[in-house]
Amino acid sequence: MARELKLEIGLEKQIAKQLYEALQGDVIKFVLKNAEEQSDDDIWRSRMEGHCMKVDQQLLGNFYNLCQGVLERLGFKEPVDFYVTGDSSINAFSIAAGEEGHPHIVNVNSELFKLMSEDELRFVVGHELGHLFNKDTELKRLINFVYPPSKPQIPIALQYKIHLHDNLAELVADRYGYIACGNLEASVTAFYKMKSGLDLQSMHVSIDDLLKDNSKHLEYFKSGGGRSLFDHPVDPIRVEAIHLFATARSQAALERGMSELLDILLRIGDDQLDYHMRNFIATSGIITANIDGKVTDEEFEHIIRDLSRSTFFPKDYLKFVVKQDVEKLFADSINNILKINPGLKPTLVAYIIQMVMADSTIGKEEVNFIYSFGQDVGLSIKEISNIFADMFQQVYNPSLSSIA
């Protein structure tokens, strides 16, 4: 049944495209191709050839045949070199070729051979090939080039998008792994073996018990008790996603089941305070930016940047808010925020001041709005002025056009 379903996840494709365009992927690829003296490809090739065992028919014939069978089953036509590394960590990885026609790299650590059945190894190899199919490692190379360790921290909005893409890309690669082995039980036991290090078959643990255990842990995340904070989604999400892909009777059924899992991955901050703060940021930004009759690019970027801290799609959220009764939503957000935490009055005033300062000009109407708002939430003129003074020192930059 899974062969009739789409291997791709639409949201992953959307975010991958956004990241590629934001990072100027075409330009970077051209520059790197013509500028590098020693490419990443050469560095990785030297490492693998010098410190790992290359898989071929003569030395590792059984595993070579397994890998070639996976390539054929997935229909992957590009050249791939497979390696085994002597490493006790339960892991595998893939590296996309730096130039067209050069072999990609797939590495499997030796510890996996002690734990995994042949079908489980097929799942692992298929998963890594899935990353190559999906161009994930190519995108990761662009990100690492634009943001090397020596560069200042990646902007928070971009961090969130990269994190979400990494999680979604793993779910796509898992689908390739399942197709590679064609065995739901092996796909699930591979996850449990990788996270526990235990040979579950010898311990007589059944697939039904594993799926029941997974549902129990998944409920914790569905109910808002946790986040998927790492580059890989938490295992309860991955196992359920594979279960859905293997058993769904239609694409529509798969999409319905996946939507609940994707909601967990899309969760940045979703408690009540986060929700009301998101509405406050959007509505106060819209109202403040329009006080002087025009919304500048700087003001728009300021709103989007701050919304990016609480939603993966700030522009879409802002478009949604604009269609609402903005004034009412603004008032409701303030009332709800202060009901939850009255101590946030100075924070709300400070945000509006920052918004006013975003375009480096502060008009009389904007000043009047700040003081009026501050008094409405219960602050004195002196308290508002102290917040204003702090914001001047912390964030204000005069417009250079005024002295040019």
N, C-alpha and C positions, 0 to 999 in steps of 0.2 A: 504493500500500500504506500510505503514511504517514497517509493520511486516516482509516484505520481504527484508528490508534493514538491513545492518549491524549496530548494536548498537555501536560497537567500532569505534574509530578513529585511524588509523594506526600510525600516528605520536605520539599520546599519548602513545600507547603501546611501541613504540620505546624509548621514553624518560623515561618512567617509568622503563623500563629494565635497561637503562643506569644508572639512579639514584640508583636503587636497588643494582646494581653491584658495583658502585662507593662507596656506603656506606657500603659495605660488609654485605648486608642484612642477609644472612644465618648465618654468624658468630654472628652478634649482636642479632638476635632472639634467638640463642642458649644460649648466655651469659645471656641475660635478663631472659630467662626462668629459669635459674639455680641460678641466683644471687639476684634477687629482694626479699626483705623482704615484701614490700607492692607494688604490681604492680599498674600500671595505671588503670587497670581493677578494682581493689579494690577501688581506690580513686574515680573513676567515679561512681561506683556502690553505694558507701556510699553517695555521693552527691545526686544522683538521688533518692535513696530510702529515704533519710532524708529530702530533700527540694522540691521534685517534686511529682506530682500525677501520679501514675502508671495506665496505661490504662488496664482495664479488663472488662469483660462482666457485672459484677455487678454494677460498679460505672460509667463507661463511655461506655455503651454498643454500642451505635450508632457508636462512633468513633472507638471502638475496631473492630466492624464488617467491617468498612471501611478499616482499616489497614490490617485485615486478607484477605479482598478481593484483596487488592493491592499485598500482598505477593503471593497469589494464581495466580493472573494475570501475575506477573513477573516470577513465577516459582522459587521463592527464598525459599530454603528448610532449611536454617540454622535458629536456634532460634533467635528471636528478641524480646526485651522488649521495649514497647513504653511508653513514658512519656509526660506529659504536665507540663510546667513550667509557673508560674504566672509572666509574663514579658511583658511589653508594647512594646518591640522592635519586629519588624516583621521579625522573623527569625526561623530557624529550624536547627538541626545538627544531625550528626550520629557519633557514636564511635564504632570502630571495637572491637570485643572481644579480650582480650589478649591471651586467650588460646582456643584451639579447643574444641568445644562442649559447651563453655560458651555463653550465649546470647549476641548478639550485642545490642547496644542502639540506639534508634531513639527518639529525643526529638522535640516537637513542642511547640513553645511559645504560650501562651493563646491569644495574640492579633490577631493571624491568624484566630481564630474561629469567631472573630467579622467581619472580612473582606471577608473571603473566602467562596465560595460555596463548595459543597461536591466534585465536580470534581476538583476544584482548590486545595482542600486539598489532593485529590488523587495525583495530580501532585507533590505537595510538598513532600508527603510521598514517592512517587515513586522515586523522585530525590534523597532523602537521602538514600534510599535502593540502588540506582544506585551506590553511592559512595562505599557501602559495596560490591556489586557485583564486582566492578572494583578494589577493594583493595586500594582505595585512602587513606582511613584513616589509614590503616596499614603502607603505605609508609610514610605518614606524621608523624607517631609515630617514625619511624626510623630517620627521619630528625631532629625531635625535640630532640631525644636522643643524636645524634652525635653533634648537634649544640644547646645546651641549652642556655638560656639567658646569663649565666656567661662566655660563650666561645667567643673568638674574632669573628668578623664578618665573615660570610660565604664568601668564595672566590667568586669574581664577576661572573666568568663563571658558577659556581654552582648555584648562585642566579638566573641567567637568566634561567637556565634549570628548576629550581624548579618553578619559576614564570610561565614559559610557560606550564609546566605540570599542575599546578593548574588551569590555564585557560582552557586547553583542557579537563581536567577531569570534569570540570563543564559542558562543552558541551555534554560530554558523559552521565553524570548524568541527564541532561535535556531530553535526548532521552528516558531514562528509565521513567522519569516523564510523558512524553507524552504517552508512551505505557501504563502506569498505569491508566491514565484517558481516553485515546483514544479520546481526544477532543482538537482540535487545539485552539479553541476560549478560553477554560478554561486555557490552557497552556500559552497563550499570556496575558490574563487578569491577571493571577497570577503574572507575571512579573511586569505589570503596577501597580497592587495593592501594591506589595512589595516595589516598588520604590517611589510611590506617597502617600501611606497610604489612598487612596480614594476608596470608594465603587463606582466603575465605572458604574455598572448596574443601580444604583439609579440615576446616573447623565446622563443616556441615551447616553453613549458613545459606539459606535458600533465597532465591530471587524475590519471592513473595515477602519474606521477612525484611529484606533490604528496602523494597518499595514502601512497605508500611512504615519502616523507620524513617525513610526519607520524607514521607507525608507529614509525619509528626514534627520533624525539624523545619519543614517548609512552612508549616502553620505559624511558627514563630515570626518568620519574615513577612508573611502575608498580613499578620495582625499588627504590623508596624513596630515589632520588637527589635528590629535590626536593620542594618544597611549592608549593601554589597560594596565594601570599601576598597577592594583590591583590583588588580588588573584582570583577574579571572573572577567570574561570578561565583558566589558561594555554591558549594556542591549541591545542596537541595534544589536550587534553581536549575542547575545543569542536568541533574538526573531527571527531574520532572519534564524539562524541555525535551530530552531525548525520548522519554516515555511517551510524551504527546506526539512527537514526530513519528515514532514507530507504530502508534496505534490509532492515530486520527484517521477517520474514514473519508475526510474531504479537506480541501484547503481552508474552507470556511471554519470547520471544526478546529483545525489546527490554530488558526488565527484567534479564535475565541479563547482557546486555552492559553495561548501565549500572551494574550493581552494582560492577564493577571500577573504573569511573571515579569513582563516588561514594566508594569507599574512599580514593582519593587526596585528595578534598576533605575527607574526615572525618579526615585525618591531622593531628593536632596535634603529637604526639610519640610515635613508635612504635618507637624503638630499645629494646634490652633493658633499659637502665637506666630509661627512662621507664615501661616496662611494670611493672617491679618496684616502682618508686616509687609508681605508681598503686595497686598492691595494698597497699603499706605504709600509704599514707594512709587507704585505706578500712578496712583491718583494724585498724590502731592506733586510728583514730577510733572504731570500733565498740567495741573492747575498753575503751578509756579512758573513753568516755562511760558505759559500763555499770558502772564500778567502784563508783560510789555508788548503784547500783540504779535509776537513772533517766536517761534521755536528754533533756536540755533542748532547747528550740528553738534556743538559741544554739549548742549543741554540734552539732546537726544541720546548721545553716546553715554552721558552720565547716567541717565535712567536705565538704559540697556545694561550698562556695566553692573549697576547695583541689583537689577533684577536677575542678572546671571548668577548671583549667589544663591538664589532660591528656586530657579527653574532652568531647565536645559534649553528652553525655547523662549527667551525673553521678548523677542519681537512679536511672536505670535500671541504671547500673553498680553503685551501692550495693546495690540490690535483688538483683542477681546475686550479689554477694559475700556477702551475708547468708545465702544459701542454701548456701554452701560451708562447708567445715570452716575456720572463721575463724582459729582458733588455729594450725592447720597452715599456712594461707596466710600468716599473719603471720610465722611463723618462717621459712618459705621465702623470703619477700620480703626479710627482713633478711639472711639468708645470701647471697642472690644479689646484693643491693646492695653488701654489704661485700666480696664476691668481686670485683666489678667496680671498686669504688672504696672501699678501706678508710678513706680520709680523710673519709667521710661520717658517721662515728659521731656527732660533735657535732650534725650536722644532724638526725639521726634523734631524738636526745634532745631537741633544741630543739623539734621538731615536736610531740612528745608533751607537752612542757611547755605549749606554746601551746594544745594541745587541752584540757588540764586547766584552763587559765585562761579558756577560751572563755565559761564561764558566771559568771565573776567570783568563784567560790568554789573553795577548794582544800582538800580533805579529807585526813585523815591517810592513808587508804588510797591516795589518789592520789599523795601524796608518796612513800609506800613503793614504789609501782609505778614511779615515775620513777627512784628510786635503784636499784632492783632491775634495771630494764631497762638503765640506764646501765652498771652493773657487768657485766651479762651480755654487753654488746658490747665490754667491755674498757676502760672509762673508770674513773678513780679517783673517790673521794668528792669530792676537791677539784675535779676537772675538772667533775663533774656540778654541784657547787654553784656554780661560776663561770658555767656555762651558765644555771643557774636564776636567778642574780642578774642576768645580762644580760637575760633574758626579763622579769623583774619590771620593770626599768627601761624596756624597749622596748615591751611590749605590755599589761602588766597594768593594769586599771582596776577599783578596788574597787566592789562592789555598793552602790548608794545606799540600797537597802532596809535595809541594816544600820545606817544612821545616821539613817534617817527618823524 
